[in-house]
């Protein structure tokens, strides 16, 4: 595997939640820099040595509500 993709959403209580597509990896953080570190750590913990993807892609999803 060369790349892993995470869908990142804002958590209702604040901060961010990141979920990997196709893998059982979920992590959360209060800020984007902290999220980067936690995602890297989660990926390296999930995969065996030398098997981790070289690229981690974060796809930020944001809901926006506007009045009609």
Backbone bond lengths (Angstrom), bond angles and torsions (degrees), N, CA, C in turn:
res aa  C-N    CA-C-N  psi(-1)  N-CA   C-N-CA  omega(-1)  CA-C   N-CA-C  phi
1 X - - - 1.448 - - 1.523 109.02 -
2 X 1.313 115.06 127.61 1.457 120.41 -178.41 1.520 111.68 -93.48
3 X 1.338 116.50 -33.10 1.462 120.69 -173.68 1.522 110.76 -139.22
4 X 1.328 115.58 146.89 1.462 121.54 172.37 1.522 107.45 -127.39
5 X 1.324 116.05 141.00 1.465 121.41 -176.76 1.525 108.86 -115.11
6 X 1.321 115.30 133.82 1.458 122.84 174.93 1.520 109.30 -113.78
7 X 1.325 116.46 136.46 1.453 122.06 170.98 1.524 106.02 -93.75
8 X 1.322 116.22 124.73 1.464 122.05 -176.34 1.528 108.92 -113.01
9 X 1.330 115.02 127.03 1.462 120.92 178.31 1.517 109.18 -126.91
10 X 1.318 115.77 155.43 1.458 119.41 174.63 1.523 108.04 -73.89
11 X 1.314 116.41 133.64 1.458 121.71 178.88 1.530 109.09 -78.85
12 X 1.328 118.03 143.24 1.467 120.51 -179.75 1.536 113.05 -57.54
13 X 1.328 116.57 -33.30 1.469 120.29 -179.14 1.530 112.66 -87.73
14 X 1.321 116.76 2.45 1.460 122.16 -179.33 1.511 111.12 110.17
15 X 1.296 117.29 156.73 1.453 121.87 -178.46 1.518 111.92 82.24
16 X 1.325 116.42 -156.80 1.456 122.70 -173.71 1.527 111.18 -135.45
17 X 1.339 114.88 149.83 1.461 122.04 173.53 1.521 106.93 -122.60
18 X 1.334 116.98 130.72 1.464 122.52 179.57 1.519 109.58 -117.63
19 X 1.355 115.84 128.73 1.470 121.85 179.23 1.525 108.60 -123.32
20 X 1.322 116.18 129.34 1.465 120.98 179.42 1.524 110.09 -76.33
21 X 1.318 116.39 143.10 1.455 121.85 174.08 1.525 108.18 -86.21
22 X 1.323 116.97 124.75 1.459 121.34 176.79 1.513 115.87 83.24
23 X 1.312 117.33 -0.69 1.473 121.79 178.19 1.522 108.49 -136.33
24 X 1.301 117.56 155.08 1.468 122.33 179.20 1.523 110.23 -89.87
25 X 1.325 115.74 67.75 1.463 120.77 179.90 1.528 107.79 -128.04
26 X 1.326 116.03 124.30 1.466 122.43 176.77 1.517 107.28 -137.42
27 X 1.333 116.16 136.69 1.460 120.07 175.52 1.518 108.74 -148.37
28 X 1.321 116.24 166.42 1.463 120.23 179.45 1.515 110.28 -143.91
29 X 1.336 115.16 161.02 1.460 120.88 -179.27 1.522 109.27 -159.78
30 X 1.320 115.99 163.35 1.462 121.53 -179.59 1.523 113.36 -86.39
31 X 1.334 117.59 -22.91 1.462 121.00 -177.91 1.530 109.72 -138.33
32 X 1.316 116.26 164.82 1.464 120.44 180.00 1.534 111.54 -65.47
33 X 1.333 119.60 -45.64 1.475 117.99 177.72 1.538 112.63 -59.82
34 X 1.318 116.88 -39.51 1.460 120.72 177.53 1.530 110.26 -66.42
35 X 1.333 116.98 -36.94 1.464 121.41 177.99 1.527 110.56 -63.02
36 X 1.319 117.55 -42.10 1.475 121.13 177.77 1.533 110.13 -55.77
37 X 1.326 116.20 -47.99 1.467 120.33 -178.34 1.525 111.06 -65.12
38 X 1.321 117.21 -41.93 1.470 120.22 -177.82 1.528 112.03 -70.03
39 X 1.321 117.05 -36.61 1.468 119.96 177.50 1.525 109.86 -65.30
40 X 1.332 116.86 -45.65 1.474 120.17 177.79 1.524 110.93 -57.65
41 X 1.330 116.07 -46.63 1.451 120.84 -179.40 1.534 111.29 -62.73
42 X 1.335 116.85 -43.23 1.469 121.03 179.89 1.523 111.52 -62.94
43 X 1.330 117.05 -40.67 1.468 120.97 179.47 1.522 110.36 -65.44
44 X 1.317 117.08 -44.91 1.465 119.97 -178.85 1.532 112.11 -68.01
45 X 1.337 117.10 -30.35 1.470 120.25 176.60 1.530 111.55 -75.04
46 X 1.317 117.38 -31.50 1.466 122.02 -175.75 1.531 112.80 -74.64
47 X 1.319 116.37 -39.07 1.466 120.75 -175.50 1.525 111.35 -98.12
48 X 1.333 116.07 150.39 1.458 121.35 174.34 1.526 109.54 -66.24
49 X 1.319 116.12 159.87 1.466 121.41 -179.86 1.521 110.64 -55.90
50 X 1.331 116.01 130.36 1.456 121.89 179.44 1.519 114.83 82.07
51 X 1.343 118.46 -4.01 1.468 122.07 -177.90 1.533 112.71 -104.93
52 X 1.320 117.89 -8.02 1.470 121.41 -177.27 1.524 110.31 -68.17
53 X 1.330 117.31 145.08 1.462 120.59 177.44 1.527 111.00 -62.16
54 X 1.316 116.15 151.00 1.461 121.29 -179.80 1.522 111.81 -81.57
55 X 1.344 116.68 -24.99 1.463 121.68 -177.24 1.523 109.14 -122.17
56 X 1.326 115.83 132.72 1.461 122.46 173.86 1.525 106.46 -115.17
57 X 1.327 116.21 120.43 1.463 121.24 -179.16 1.530 108.45 -109.46
58 X 1.341 116.10 130.37 1.456 121.50 176.98 1.522 108.76 -106.93
59 X 1.324 115.98 123.06 1.462 121.69 178.78 1.523 107.09 -107.86
60 X 1.336 117.08 106.63 1.461 121.82 -177.95 1.521 110.02 -82.92
61 X 1.328 115.75 128.57 1.458 122.78 178.81 1.526 107.17 -115.15
62 X 1.315 115.54 130.39 1.457 119.31 -178.14 1.520 109.60 -132.61
63 X 1.316 116.64 127.10 1.448 121.41 173.96 1.519 108.64 -89.15
64 X 1.305 114.88 136.95 1.460 119.39 178.85 1.521 107.96 -131.06
65 X 1.314 116.50 129.82 1.448 121.90 -179.15 1.523 108.40 -111.88
66 X 1.334 115.04 130.90 1.468 119.56 177.41 1.529 108.19 -125.86
67 X 1.314 116.11 151.20 1.464 120.56 178.42 1.520 109.19 -75.51
68 X 1.313 115.85 144.09 1.474 121.52 -179.62 1.510 110.77 -81.04
